[in-house]
Amino acid sequence: MQSFKQTYPVIKYDPDMKPNPVKWLVDDFWQLGKINGMAGFEKSGKSRLMNWMLVGMSKGSVLGLAAMPQRILYLCGEETVSHVNSRITRYAELQGIPKSQFDIDFVEAAAMRLDIKSQRDGLLEMILDNDREMLVIDPWRRVHGADENDSKQMSPIYNDIRRWSNKYNLTVVLLHHTPKISMDTDMSRMAAWFRGSTDLPAILDTAQYVDRLDKGTIKVRRQGRFPPLPQLQVTDLGGTKLNDDKGFA
C-alpha cells in the first residue's frame, strides 16, 4: 500500500511548467482524457446517438466532427449487452465501417455498486488490465446505490472518477437523465440538465443535453470548460419509432 506522500507527492513550483493541452476526442463534443456527460429525457435518443458516435469515432469522423478511435469499456446499466452489441453492429454497417475496426468490450452492469469502494477498485482494475482508454456508463443511475441528491454520498465516487481521468488519461462518458423542468427552468445552465446534486455538473469537463424537437430532429446543447458552443442539430433517421436500423445524420 502506498504511503500518503507516494499517493499525493509534493510538486515544486516551476515557472517553466507548461500545462498539458486539452485535446478533443470528438471535436467540440467530448474531450480526451476528461469527464463528459450526456443528459436528456427518456426516449430522447441519447443512448442511440452515443452509440452512433462511438462507432463513427473509429473512422476518424462522426456527424461531420473529427474524432479519434479508442479502446472502450461499456457498462450496460439498462439495455442488455446483446441489444447494444447488435445496434453497434448495425451502425457500423450504416457508416461503412468494418466490424473489426472498433474496439468495444461490454459489461452487464445493472445493480453495479460504484458507491462501494471495492467495486470502484475492481472497475479500475478491469479498465487498466487491457489498457482501455475510455469508459462509457449508460446510464449513470443504474451503476451505484447512493442518493444522487446527497453530495456527501456522491463525492467519493466523483473524486475517484476524477482521479482516474487525471492519473490514467481515461476518457469517461456518463449518460444521465434530466429532471422535470418547468417554464421557469433556465436550460442555459448545465446544472438544469442533470438529476441529482450539482456535484455531477460541477465535475464535468463537457456536457451535452439531447433535446428532441420533433420525430426526426434533435438539438444538442454543448457546454463545459470552454467558450460557449452553438447548438448542434442532428437528424434522427429513426424518428419517434427509435428505429436502430436508421441511425443519424
C-alpha positions as CSV (number, residue, x, y, z in Angstrom):
1,M,0.0,0.0,0.0
2,Q,1.3,3.4,-0.9
3,S,2.1,6.0,1.7
4,F,0.3,9.3,1.8
5,K,3.4,11.0,0.3
6,Q,3.5,8.5,-2.5
7,T,-0.1,8.9,-3.3
8,Y,0.0,12.7,-3.1
9,P,3.5,13.8,-3.9
10,V,4.6,17.4,-3.5
11,I,5.3,19.1,-6.8
12,K,7.6,22.1,-6.6
13,Y,6.5,25.3,-8.3
14,D,8.1,25.6,-11.7
15,P,7.7,28.9,-13.6
16,D,8.6,27.0,-16.9
17,M,6.0,24.2,-16.4
18,K,3.6,24.0,-19.4
19,P,0.0,22.9,-19.0
20,N,-1.0,19.8,-20.9
21,P,-3.1,20.9,-23.8
22,V,-6.7,19.7,-23.8
23,K,-7.5,17.6,-26.8
24,W,-10.9,16.8,-28.3
25,L,-11.9,13.1,-28.7
26,V,-14.8,14.3,-30.8
27,D,-14.3,17.9,-31.9
28,D,-16.4,20.3,-29.9
29,F,-18.2,17.4,-28.2
30,W,-16.2,15.0,-26.0
31,Q,-12.7,15.8,-24.6
32,L,-9.9,13.3,-24.5
33,G,-8.9,12.1,-21.0
34,K,-11.7,14.1,-19.4
35,I,-15.1,13.5,-17.8
36,N,-18.0,14.0,-20.3
37,G,-21.7,13.9,-19.5
38,M,-24.8,13.5,-21.8
39,A,-28.2,14.2,-20.5
40,G,-31.7,14.0,-21.8
41,F,-35.2,12.7,-21.1
42,E,-36.2,9.1,-21.5
43,K,-36.6,8.2,-25.2
44,S,-34.8,11.4,-26.3
45,G,-32.4,9.3,-28.3
46,K,-29.3,10.0,-26.2
47,S,-28.1,6.3,-25.9
48,R,-28.6,5.7,-29.6
49,L,-26.8,8.9,-30.5
50,M,-24.0,8.0,-28.2
51,N,-23.7,4.5,-29.8
52,W,-23.6,6.1,-33.3
53,M,-20.8,8.3,-32.2
54,L,-18.7,5.5,-30.6
55,V,-18.8,3.6,-33.9
56,G,-18.0,6.7,-36.0
57,M,-15.0,7.5,-33.8
58,S,-13.2,4.5,-35.3
59,K,-13.2,6.0,-38.8
60,G,-12.0,9.4,-37.5
61,S,-15.2,11.3,-38.2
62,V,-18.8,11.3,-37.0
63,L,-21.6,13.8,-37.7
64,G,-19.0,15.8,-39.6
65,L,-16.9,16.2,-36.5
66,A,-13.3,15.0,-36.4
67,A,-12.8,12.1,-33.9
68,M,-10.3,9.6,-32.6
69,P,-10.7,5.8,-32.1
70,Q,-10.5,4.5,-28.5
71,R,-10.4,1.1,-26.7
72,I,-13.7,1.3,-24.9
73,L,-15.3,-0.4,-21.9
74,Y,-19.0,0.0,-22.0
75,L,-21.2,-0.5,-18.8
76,C,-24.7,-1.6,-19.8
77,G,-26.9,-0.5,-16.9
78,E,-30.3,-0.9,-18.6
79,E,-30.1,-2.4,-22.0
80,T,-28.6,-5.9,-22.4
81,V,-25.2,-6.4,-24.0
82,S,-26.7,-8.3,-26.9
83,H,-29.1,-5.4,-27.7
84,V,-26.3,-2.8,-27.6
85,N,-23.9,-5.1,-29.5
86,S,-26.5,-5.6,-32.2
87,R,-27.2,-1.9,-32.5
88,I,-23.5,-1.1,-32.8
89,T,-23.1,-3.8,-35.5
90,R,-25.9,-2.2,-37.5
91,Y,-24.5,1.2,-37.0
92,A,-21.1,0.0,-38.3
93,E,-22.8,-1.2,-41.5
94,L,-24.6,2.1,-42.0
95,Q,-21.4,4.0,-41.6
96,G,-19.4,1.7,-43.8
97,I,-17.1,0.6,-41.1
98,P,-15.6,-2.9,-40.9
99,K,-16.9,-4.7,-37.8
100,S,-13.3,-5.5,-36.8
101,Q,-12.3,-1.8,-36.9
102,F,-13.6,-0.7,-33.5
103,D,-12.7,-2.0,-30.1
104,I,-15.6,-2.1,-27.6
105,D,-16.0,-4.5,-24.6
106,F,-19.2,-4.7,-22.6
107,V,-20.2,-5.4,-19.0
108,E,-23.7,-6.3,-17.9
109,A,-23.7,-3.6,-15.1
110,A,-27.2,-3.3,-13.8
111,A,-27.0,-3.2,-10.0
112,M,-23.3,-2.5,-10.0
113,R,-22.4,-0.6,-6.8
114,L,-19.8,2.0,-7.6
115,D,-20.7,3.7,-4.3
116,I,-18.8,0.8,-2.7
117,K,-15.0,1.4,-2.8
118,S,-14.1,-2.2,-3.5
119,Q,-16.3,-2.2,-6.6
120,R,-14.7,1.0,-7.9
121,D,-11.3,-0.5,-7.4
122,G,-12.5,-3.6,-9.3
123,L,-13.7,-1.5,-12.2
124,L,-10.4,0.4,-12.4
125,E,-8.5,-2.9,-12.4
126,M,-10.8,-4.0,-15.3
127,I,-10.0,-0.8,-17.2
128,L,-6.3,-1.0,-16.7
129,D,-5.9,-4.7,-17.3
130,N,-6.4,-4.3,-21.1
131,D,-5.1,-0.7,-21.4
132,R,-8.6,0.5,-22.1
133,E,-8.8,4.3,-22.9
134,M,-12.5,5.1,-22.5
135,L,-15.2,4.2,-20.0
136,V,-18.9,4.6,-21.0
137,I,-21.6,4.3,-18.4
138,D,-25.2,4.0,-19.7
139,P,-27.0,5.1,-17.6
140,W,-25.2,6.5,-14.6
141,R,-28.2,5.9,-12.2
142,R,-28.0,2.1,-12.6
143,V,-24.4,1.6,-11.5
144,H,-24.5,2.9,-8.0
145,G,-26.7,2.7,-4.9
146,A,-26.1,6.2,-3.5
147,D,-28.6,9.0,-3.1
148,E,-27.8,11.3,-6.0
149,N,-29.2,14.3,-4.2
150,D,-26.7,13.8,-1.4
151,S,-23.3,15.4,-2.2
152,K,-21.7,13.6,0.7
153,Q,-22.6,10.2,-0.7
154,M,-21.7,11.0,-4.3
155,S,-18.5,12.9,-3.8
156,P,-16.3,9.8,-3.1
157,I,-17.5,8.3,-6.4
158,Y,-16.9,11.5,-8.4
159,N,-13.5,12.0,-6.7
160,D,-12.3,8.6,-7.8
161,I,-13.5,9.1,-11.4
162,R,-11.6,12.4,-11.5
163,R,-8.5,10.7,-10.2
164,W,-8.8,8.1,-12.9
165,S,-9.1,10.8,-15.6
166,N,-6.2,12.8,-14.2
167,K,-3.8,9.9,-13.5
168,Y,-4.6,7.5,-16.4
169,N,-5.8,9.9,-19.0
170,L,-9.1,8.0,-19.0
171,T,-11.9,9.4,-21.1
172,V,-15.3,9.0,-19.3
173,V,-18.7,9.4,-20.8
174,L,-21.7,9.3,-18.4
175,L,-25.3,9.2,-19.6
176,H,-27.8,10.5,-17.2
177,H,-31.5,11.5,-17.1
178,T,-32.8,15.1,-17.0
179,P,-35.1,16.1,-14.1
180,K,-38.6,17.6,-14.6
181,I,-38.4,21.1,-16.0
182,S,-40.8,23.9,-15.7
183,M,-41.4,27.1,-17.6
184,D,-39.0,28.8,-15.2
185,T,-36.2,26.4,-15.7
186,D,-33.1,28.0,-17.1
187,M,-31.9,25.5,-19.7
188,S,-28.9,27.6,-20.5
189,R,-27.5,26.4,-17.1
190,M,-25.7,23.0,-17.3
191,A,-26.9,22.2,-13.8
192,A,-30.5,22.1,-15.0
193,W,-29.7,19.2,-17.4
194,F,-28.8,16.5,-14.8
195,R,-30.8,14.9,-12.0
196,G,-29.3,14.9,-8.5
197,S,-27.0,17.4,-6.7
198,T,-24.8,19.9,-8.5
199,D,-21.8,17.8,-7.8
200,L,-22.2,16.0,-11.1
201,P,-22.3,19.0,-13.5
202,A,-19.5,20.6,-11.4
203,I,-17.1,17.7,-12.1
204,L,-17.9,17.5,-15.8
205,D,-15.4,18.9,-18.4
206,T,-18.0,18.7,-21.1
207,A,-21.8,18.3,-21.0
208,Q,-24.4,17.7,-23.7
209,Y,-28.2,18.0,-23.5
210,V,-30.0,15.9,-26.1
211,D,-33.3,17.7,-26.8
212,R,-35.8,16.1,-29.2
213,L,-37.6,18.8,-31.2
214,D,-39.7,16.5,-33.3
215,K,-39.7,13.0,-34.6
216,G,-36.7,13.5,-36.9
217,T,-34.8,16.4,-35.3
218,I,-32.6,16.5,-32.2
219,K,-30.7,19.6,-31.0
220,V,-27.7,19.1,-28.7
221,R,-26.7,21.8,-26.3
222,R,-23.0,21.9,-25.5
223,Q,-21.2,23.4,-22.5
224,G,-18.1,22.8,-20.5
225,R,-14.8,24.3,-19.5
226,F,-14.5,26.2,-22.8
227,P,-16.2,29.1,-24.5
228,P,-19.9,28.6,-25.4
229,L,-20.6,26.5,-28.4
230,P,-23.7,26.7,-30.7
231,Q,-26.3,24.0,-30.5
232,L,-25.6,21.0,-32.8
233,Q,-28.6,19.9,-34.9
234,V,-28.8,16.2,-35.7
235,T,-31.2,14.4,-37.9
236,D,-32.6,11.2,-36.3
237,L,-33.4,9.0,-39.3
238,G,-35.2,6.6,-37.0
239,G,-37.7,9.2,-35.9
240,T,-40.1,8.7,-33.0
241,K,-40.0,4.9,-33.6
242,L,-36.4,5.0,-32.3
243,N,-35.5,2.6,-35.2
244,D,-32.0,1.3,-34.7
245,D,-31.8,0.4,-38.4
246,K,-31.7,4.1,-39.4
247,G,-29.0,6.0,-37.5
248,F,-28.3,9.7,-37.6
249,A,-27.0,12.4,-40.0
